[in-house]
């Protein structure tokens, strides 16, 4: 097979493998990266680099692999925008964690977030207790959104913060 075509096919295979792997391991893994996650990403990128370019370690092979990854990502994003079934396959639905001050234990178990981690995330949004949360959602990108109500002014507040220091969800 042509060297360039070989790089294109290999890059496409690796791209789709990574998309499926990320989908299977869950959205809560996307929010922030800790040191172990960074090491894992570096090791994965090193491991799949050879799978993408094979024996072609030239500049041209590397640029072709990068170009294929950019192009397929662009196409996948466009296809997700126009095809809801494909989007649903790649991205999970947002998960309601708290509604009207009540934490949903089944949802927390499903996404592997402890009550302590939920309380920490809620405090990061400036809300002191779960009981003061109207709605808290684990979004598809792994961030936690919080909607609260200011009891004094009866105003609704919405905030969405990506945490910088991600906690390990599996203990």
C-alpha positions in Angstrom: 0.0 0.0 0.0 1.1 3.6 -0.6 3.0 5.0 2.4 0.8 8.1 2.6 -2.4 6.1 2.2 -1.2 3.7 4.9 -0.7 6.7 7.3 -4.2 8.0 6.5 -5.9 4.6 7.2 -3.9 4.1 10.4 -4.6 7.6 11.7 -8.3 7.1 11.0 -8.4 3.8 12.9 -6.6 5.3 15.9 -8.8 8.4 15.9 -12.0 6.3 16.1 -10.5 4.0 18.6 -9.8 6.9 20.9 -13.2 8.4 20.5 -14.9 5.2 21.4 -12.5 4.6 24.4 -13.2 8.1 25.8 -16.9 7.5 25.3 -16.7 4.2 27.2 -14.7 5.6 30.1 -17.2 8.4 30.8 -17.6 12.1 30.7 -16.5 12.6 34.3 -12.9 11.8 33.1 -12.9 14.8 30.8 -13.4 17.6 33.2 -9.9 18.2 34.5 -6.6 16.3 34.3 -4.5 15.3 37.3 -0.9 14.2 37.0 -1.9 10.6 36.4 -4.2 11.6 33.6 -1.5 13.7 31.9 0.9 10.8 32.1 -1.7 8.5 30.7 -2.4 10.9 27.8 1.4 11.2 27.0 1.8 7.4 27.1 -1.2 6.8 24.9 0.0 9.4 22.4 3.4 7.8 22.3 1.8 4.3 21.9 -0.5 5.3 19.1 2.0 7.4 17.2 3.7 4.3 15.8 0.3 2.8 15.1 -0.5 5.9 13.0 2.7 6.4 11.0 4.1 2.9 11.0 7.6 2.8 9.6 7.2 6.3 8.0 8.9 8.5 10.6 9.4 11.3 8.1 8.2 14.8 8.6 5.8 14.2 5.7 4.3 11.1 7.5 3.9 13.1 10.7 2.2 16.0 9.0 -0.1 13.7 7.0 -1.2 12.0 10.3 -1.8 15.3 12.0 -3.7 16.6 9.0 -5.9 13.5 8.9 -6.7 13.9 12.6 -7.6 17.5 12.2 -9.8 16.8 9.1 -11.6 13.7 10.6 -12.3 15.7 13.8 -13.8 18.5 11.8 -15.9 16.1 9.8 -17.0 14.2 13.0 -18.0 17.5 14.7 -20.0 18.6 11.6 -21.7 15.2 11.4 -22.6 15.3 15.1 -24.2 18.7 14.5 -26.4 17.4 11.7 -27.1 13.8 13.0 -28.6 13.5 16.5 -28.3 9.7 16.7 -24.5 10.0 16.0 -24.2 12.7 18.5 -26.1 10.6 21.1 -23.7 7.7 20.4 -20.6 9.8 20.9 -21.8 12.1 23.8 -23.7 11.0 26.8 -26.7 13.0 28.1 -26.2 15.5 31.0 -26.8 13.9 34.3 -28.9 15.6 37.0 -27.1 15.3 40.3 -29.2 17.6 42.6 -32.7 18.8 42.1 -34.5 21.1 44.5 -31.9 20.5 47.2 -32.0 16.7 47.0 -28.9 14.8 45.8 -29.8 11.9 43.5 -27.7 9.0 44.9 -28.4 6.7 41.9 -27.1 9.4 39.5 -24.0 10.0 41.7 -23.3 6.3 41.7 -23.7 6.1 38.0 -21.2 8.8 37.3 -18.9 7.7 40.2 -19.0 11.0 42.1 -19.0 10.9 45.9 -21.2 13.1 48.0 -18.1 14.9 49.3 -16.9 15.6 45.8 -20.4 16.9 44.9 -20.4 19.2 48.0 -16.9 20.5 47.0 -18.1 21.3 43.5 -21.2 23.1 44.9 -19.0 25.1 47.3 -16.8 26.1 44.3 -19.9 27.7 42.8 -20.4 29.8 46.0 -23.3 27.7 47.4 -22.8 26.5 51.0 -25.1 23.5 51.1 -26.8 21.0 48.8 -30.2 22.1 50.2 -29.6 25.5 48.5 -29.2 24.1 45.1 -32.1 24.2 42.7 -30.3 22.1 40.1 -26.9 20.7 39.6 -25.9 18.9 36.4 -22.9 16.9 35.3 -22.6 18.3 31.7 -21.4 16.3 28.7 -18.0 17.9 28.9 -17.5 16.8 32.5 -18.1 20.1 34.1 -20.7 20.5 36.9 -23.2 23.3 36.5 -25.1 24.7 39.5 -28.2 26.7 39.6 -29.1 28.1 43.0 -31.6 30.5 44.5 -30.6 33.5 46.7 -33.2 33.2 49.5 -32.8 36.9 50.5 -33.4 38.4 47.0 -35.3 35.4 45.5 -32.9 35.5 42.5 -31.7 32.5 40.6 -27.9 32.2 40.1 -26.3 30.0 37.5 -22.6 29.1 37.4 -20.5 26.6 35.5 -16.9 26.0 36.5 -14.4 23.5 35.2 -12.4 22.4 38.2 -8.7 22.8 37.9 -7.8 20.1 40.4 -9.9 17.1 39.4 -10.5 14.5 42.1 -10.3 10.8 41.5 -13.8 9.5 41.1 -12.9 5.9 41.6 -11.4 5.2 44.9 
